[in-house]
Amino acid sequence: MSRVAIVKGASPQEITVRALEMTDAHEAVPADRPVLIKPNYINARHPSTGITTDSRVIEGVVKFLKMHGVEDIIIGEGSGFADTFEAFKVAGVDAVAERWNVKLVDLNRDEFVEIEPKNPLALRKVKIAKTALESTIVSVPKLKPHRLARVTLSLKNMIGAVAPKGSMHNPLSEKIVDLVSIIKPSVAVIDGIIAGEGHETSGNPVVMNIVIAGTDPVAVDAVGSAVMGIPPNTVKHLRLAEKRGLGTCNLDRIEVVGEPIEKVRRKFRTSFLSKILGR
């Protein structure tokens, strides 16, 4: 059974730490290896819009890692539609990095390494930021649906480490799984403080005040999908990831601790397109 924590509360930083403690996330993060915290800054909008990762959740991840002896911490993202450092500034991530003495990296400006996935579903070659390849990854996406992939959570968040990002589309679901087979997050933390419904950039905020976390990113994404009222078995890249052996998206094989899904579930409005293409 994969264990996933759902924690609700008034302090984003503290509920993040609690969710990570409840899932023994430190066991998946070696203290002697760099750790890349990978948020989702598709653009430079403030997290209150429901589009980008809340810096208070990132700060909770940093605090947790420091508590468990991890010192080499990087916050890195490659924004799709903005200057990454501008996105960091708008979200307040630059202040978090300064307070905790951690590095900020624009993955779009990183050195890239071309990788050929083994037995790919669709992705024959991909250029991945060297920082992502050399680090233990903590994926910290926003809780929100996606027009093409149904949901954009910890697995799809890895596209920020790729160049060019357009190379990941068509077929998107298969390429997400191929990418995650190379840079699979060791820990996933979904920011559901102010989630976003509609689609990935619609800017329709939904106050949830939850964090979802665990060491099986497929299971974490499955729980995140269910919380949004989207059955995980309707999300193609989750089904393919489970088939590839990257984790489980079957809710019957996931132990949910903290808040039950039923208590926090809210039916999110989604794009009509996602209902067709996400399958």
GIFENGI-V924497 format. One record per residue. N is the residue number from 0. RES is the residue in one letter. PSI is psi in whole degrees, 0 to 359 (999 if undefined). D_CENTER is the distance of its C-alpha to the mean C-alpha in Angstrom with 2 decimals. Layout:
((N/RES/PSI/D_CENTER) (N/RES/PSI/D_CENTER))
This chain:
((0/M/129/20.73) (1/S/139/17.05) (2/R/131/16.59) (3/V/133/13.94) (4/A/137/14.71) (5/I/118/14.81) (6/V/133/16.43) (7/K/142/18.10) (8/G/178/20.01) (9/A/341/21.26) (10/S/104/19.76) (11/P/319/16.00) (12/Q/314/16.49) (13/E/323/18.56) (14/I/334/16.64) (15/T/312/13.56) (16/V/317/16.10) (17/R/318/17.68) (18/A/320/14.74) (19/L/322/14.13) (20/E/319/17.91) (21/M/337/18.28) (22/T/14/16.25) (23/D/43/17.94) (24/A/334/14.80) (25/H/333/17.25) (26/E/340/18.77) (27/A/2/15.87) (28/V/99/16.04) (29/P/137/19.43) (30/A/345/21.02) (31/D/17/22.79) (32/R/145/19.97) (33/P/144/17.91) (34/V/125/14.41) (35/L/116/11.88) (36/I/116/9.43) (37/K/95/7.11) (38/P/184/6.49) (39/N/104/6.96) (40/Y/70/10.75) (41/I/330/12.02) (42/N/187/15.20) (43/A/32/16.99) (44/R/153/17.16) (45/H/146/17.12) (46/P/336/14.38) (47/S/347/17.29) (48/T/350/17.21) (49/G/17/14.10) (50/I/321/12.51) (51/T/160/10.83) (52/T/135/9.07) (53/D/127/11.96) (54/S/337/13.55) (55/R/329/14.94) (56/V/317/11.75) (57/I/318/11.27) (58/E/324/14.95) (59/G/320/14.62) (60/V/315/12.47) (61/V/314/15.15) (62/K/315/17.88) (63/F/314/16.87) (64/L/317/16.79) (65/K/322/20.09) (66/M/331/21.56) (67/H/23/21.12) (68/G/10/22.73) (69/V/124/20.00) (70/E/329/21.42) (71/D/86/20.00) (72/I/134/16.75) (73/I/133/15.24) (74/I/116/12.89) (75/G/140/12.30) (76/E/153/11.23) (77/G/96/13.29) (78/S/147/13.73) (79/G/329/14.99) (80/F/29/17.62) (81/A/167/18.51) (82/D/125/19.57) (83/T/318/16.58) (84/F/330/18.79) (85/E/319/19.94) (86/A/318/16.44) (87/F/316/16.08) (88/K/315/19.52) (89/V/321/19.09) (90/A/346/16.14) (91/G/14/18.13) (92/V/329/15.97) (93/D/322/19.17) (94/A/322/20.93) (95/V/314/18.44) (96/A/320/18.82) (97/E/318/22.56) (98/R/322/22.91) (99/W/4/21.31) (100/N/51/22.54) (101/V/159/19.35) (102/K/145/18.98) (103/L/132/17.31) (104/V/133/16.84) (105/D/106/16.70) (106/L/338/15.38) (107/N/337/17.48) (108/R/10/20.49) (109/D/169/19.74) (110/E/137/21.93) (111/F/144/20.79) (112/V/129/21.75) (113/E/126/22.55) (114/I/143/21.53) (115/E/107/23.02) (116/P/146/20.91) (117/K/133/23.16) (118/N/57/24.29) (119/P/151/21.95) (120/L/325/21.60) (121/A/337/21.73) (122/L/102/20.41) (123/R/320/23.53) (124/K/149/22.51) (125/V/140/19.53) (126/K/120/19.46) (127/I/140/16.63) (128/A/132/16.55) (129/K/324/18.57) (130/T/319/16.56) (131/A/322/13.58) (132/L/330/16.27) (133/E/6/18.00) (134/S/156/15.37) (135/T/133/13.62) (136/I/131/9.87) (137/V/109/7.72) (138/S/126/4.01) (139/V/77/3.99) (140/P/173/3.31) (141/K/150/6.81) (142/L/105/8.58) (143/K/154/10.54) (144/P/173/12.41) (145/H/144/13.03) (146/R/321/16.55) (147/L/328/16.44) (148/A/6/13.66) (149/R/308/14.21) (150/V/150/10.59) (151/T/94/7.65) (152/L/219/4.60) (153/S/328/2.65) (154/L/309/6.08) (155/K/335/7.07) (156/N/338/4.91) (157/M/345/7.41) (158/I/337/10.16) (159/G/346/10.27) (160/A/9/12.02) (161/V/150/14.62) (162/A/135/17.98) (163/P/151/19.17) (164/K/331/16.20) (165/G/340/18.78) (166/S/348/19.52) (167/M/352/16.50) (168/H/157/18.09) (169/N/81/20.87) (170/P/126/20.00) (171/L/311/16.30) (172/S/315/15.35) (173/E/321/17.41) (174/K/328/16.13) (175/I/315/12.44) (176/V/318/13.89) (177/D/318/16.18) (178/L/315/13.64) (179/V/336/11.55) (180/S/342/15.04) (181/I/312/15.44) (182/I/69/12.29) (183/K/128/10.71) (184/P/138/8.35) (185/S/333/10.92) (186/V/141/8.98) (187/A/134/5.89) (188/V/111/6.31) (189/I/124/5.97) (190/D/104/8.33) (191/G/30/11.12) (192/I/299/13.84) (193/I/99/14.74) (194/A/178/12.90) (195/G/127/14.02) (196/E/169/16.15) (197/G/273/17.89) (198/H/187/15.49) (199/E/335/12.82) (200/T/21/15.45) (201/S/334/18.07) (202/G/39/17.99) (203/N/90/19.00) (204/P/145/17.73) (205/V/116/17.83) (206/V/118/18.37) (207/M/326/16.87) (208/N/43/16.73) (209/I/158/14.41) (210/V/138/11.56) (211/I/128/10.28) (212/A/157/9.81) (213/G/177/11.13) (214/T/2/11.81) (215/D/100/11.64) (216/P/331/8.18) (217/V/317/10.36) (218/A/319/12.00) (219/V/316/9.21) (220/D/326/8.23) (221/A/317/12.03) (222/V/318/12.64) (223/G/319/10.33) (224/S/313/12.31) (225/A/323/15.47) (226/V/327/15.07) (227/M/4/15.12) (228/G/18/18.16) (229/I/110/16.79) (230/P/128/18.11) (231/P/329/15.68) (232/N/357/18.64) (233/T/2/18.69) (234/V/106/15.36) (235/K/316/16.72) (236/H/335/13.89) (237/L/318/13.27) (238/R/317/17.03) (239/L/323/17.34) (240/A/320/14.76) (241/E/316/16.81) (242/K/327/19.95) (243/R/351/18.95) (244/G/22/18.60) (245/L/353/14.92) (246/G/186/14.66) (247/T/139/15.96) (248/C/9/15.23) (249/N/113/18.68) (250/L/335/18.68) (251/D/344/22.09) (252/R/19/20.76) (253/I/126/18.13) (254/E/113/19.51) (255/V/121/18.04) (256/V/159/19.24) (257/G/232/19.71) (258/E/136/19.82) (259/P/150/20.53) (260/I/316/18.57) (261/E/331/21.88) (262/K/331/22.30) (263/V/355/19.19) (264/R/140/18.86) (265/R/131/19.52) (266/K/107/20.27) (267/F/141/18.24) (268/R/138/20.14) (269/T/164/18.69) (270/S/138/20.03) (271/F/324/23.00) (272/L/323/21.86) (273/S/328/18.67) (274/K/336/20.99) (275/I/311/22.96) (276/L/334/20.62) (277/G/342/17.70) (278/R/999/20.21))
